[in-house]
Amino acid sequence: MDMSQKEWQRCLQQQLEPVLTAPDSGVGLSTYTDMPFGIFLYPPEDEWELRQALRDLVVRLENAGKTVQRLSMAQLLEQSIAAAGLSLEEIAQGEADLGIAMVRDTIRDVLSGKAAGSTPLDQLVAEAVDGAKPINSHIVFLERVGALFGLHRPSALLENLHHKVSHPVVLFYPGQRDGPAGLRFMDEADADHNYRPKLFA
C-alpha cells in the first residue's frame, strides 16, 4: 500500500475503479437497479488533484473497454442560466443592484425549472448524456459540482435524474461526512441525509 496516497485516492482505485471496470458498471454502484448512481466523496481543497486523478482513471477505464463522458456542472450551470435568457454579466450586475441573496434565489429558480423559460438542471444533464452508448459500458462522470454550492443540492440533482438517465453515473461530491449517513456539501452547508446512491468515501 502506498502510504503517500490520500484516503480518497485509495478509495478511487480500490473501491470505485473495480466497480466501474466490471462487465456491467451500474451493478455495483447502487442497490437500486433503476438508479445506477454513485457518489464519490473528496475534500474540496483537493479539486485539482481529483481532476488529474480522473484523467488517469478515464484512460484506464477506456483501456478496459469502457467509454466515459465527463460533464462539468459549472458548464451546465452557465448553459442553464443562458437558456433562461440571462448572462453572467447580468447576474454580476444584479448582485450589485439587488444583493447576492436575491440573485441566488433567481438562479435557484432557474436550476429547478421554476423560472419562466428555464430548463431544469437535471433535464440538461439527461439531454447531455449520450443515450446511444451501451448502458452497461458507458459511464457518466458529473464533475465540478462545487459550482452548484448555495444554488442546488447534489442529492436533489441525482434524485431528479431517476428515470431520466439509465447509464451509470458517478457524482464527484466535494465535501465531508457528517455522522454515519450525512454529507456536508463543500464542508459548509447543513448536512444532507436525503440521498439513495451508494457512497464511495
C-alpha positions, 0 to 999 in steps of 0.5 A, a space after each residue: 500500500 502506498 502510504 503517500 496516497 490520500 484516503 480518497 485516492 485509495 478509495 478511487 482505485 480500490 473501491 470505485 475503479 473495480 466497480 466501474 471496470 466490471 462487465 456491467 458498471 451500474 451493478 455495483 454502484 447502487 442497490 437500486 437497479 433503476 438508479 445506477 448512481 454513485 457518489 464519490 466523496 473528496 475534500 474540496 481543497 483537493 479539486 485539482 488533484 481529483 481532476 488529474 486523478 480522473 484523467 488517469 482513471 478515464 484512460 484506464 477505464 477506456 483501456 478496459 473497454 469502457 467509454 466515459 463522458 465527463 460533464 462539468 456542472 459549472 458548464 451546465 450551470 452557465 448553459 442553464 442560466 443562458 437558456 433562461 435568457 440571462 448572462 453572467 454579466 447580468 447576474 454580476 450586475 444584479 448582485 450589485 443592484 439587488 444583493 447576492 441573496 436575491 440573485 441566488 434565489 433567481 438562479 435557484 429558480 432557474 436550476 429547478 425549472 421554476 423560472 419562466 423559460 428555464 430548463 431544469 438542471 437535471 433535464 440538461 444533464 439527461 439531454 447531455 448524456 449520450 443515450 446511444 452508448 451501451 448502458 452497461 459500458 458507458 459511464 457518466 462522470 458529473 464533475 465540478 459540482 462545487 459550482 452548484 454550492 448555495 444554488 442546488 443540492 447534489 442529492 436533489 440533482 441525482 434524485 431528479 435524474 431517476 428515470 431520466 438517465 439509465 447509464 451509470 453515473 458517478 457524482 464527484 461530491 466535494 465535501 465531508 461526512 457528517 455522522 454515519 449517513 450525512 454529507 456536508 456539501 463543500 464542508 459548509 452547508 447543513 448536512 444532507 441525509 436525503 440521498 439513495 446512491 451508494 457512497 464511495 468515501 
